[in-house]
């Protein structure tokens, strides 16, 4: 059975800006996502290491081709 609600083409990754900086990729975005993860029942993201790992995962999702 096929779920017709799902798009057939992926929207991500998006192209990286030529300048290397994307004004949408902010600390606020990172903290909003961290808060949503906590709201879903996961432990709070309170250490720098966890924030860095989340930032790297988000960056990879947004800008990097999946090489799997």
C-alpha positions in Angstrom: 0.0 0.0 0.0 1.4 3.4 -0.9 0.8 6.5 1.2 -0.1 9.2 -1.4 0.3 12.0 1.2 4.1 11.6 1.2 6.0 13.7 -1.4 8.0 11.7 -3.9 10.9 14.1 -4.0 12.9 15.3 -1.0 13.2 19.0 -0.3 16.5 18.6 1.7 19.3 19.1 1.5 19.1 22.7 0.4 22.0 24.5 -1.3 24.4 26.2 1.0 24.7 29.9 0.5 27.8 30.9 -1.5 28.9 33.1 1.5 28.9 30.0 3.7 26.5 31.7 6.1 22.7 31.1 6.2 20.8 33.7 8.3 18.1 31.1 8.9 20.5 28.8 10.7 20.6 30.6 14.1 21.1 29.8 17.7 17.4 30.5 18.1 16.6 27.8 15.7 18.9 25.4 17.5 17.4 26.3 20.9 13.8 26.0 19.5 14.6 22.4 18.3 16.3 21.5 21.6 13.1 22.7 23.4 10.8 20.6 21.2 13.0 17.6 21.8 12.7 18.2 25.6 8.9 18.8 25.2 8.6 15.4 23.6 9.9 13.8 26.8 13.6 13.5 26.1 16.1 14.7 28.6 17.0 18.4 28.4 19.9 19.4 26.2 21.9 21.4 28.7 25.6 20.8 27.9 27.7 22.4 25.2 28.6 19.0 23.8 24.9 18.1 23.3 24.2 21.4 21.6 27.1 21.0 19.3 26.0 17.5 18.3 22.5 18.8 17.7 23.8 21.6 15.6 26.0 19.3 13.6 23.0 16.9 13.0 20.8 19.8 11.9 23.4 21.2 9.6 23.9 17.8 8.1 20.2 17.4 7.5 19.8 20.8 6.0 22.9 21.0 3.7 24.5 17.6 3.2 23.6 14.9 0.7 22.8 11.6 2.3 25.6 9.3 1.3 24.0 6.0 2.5 
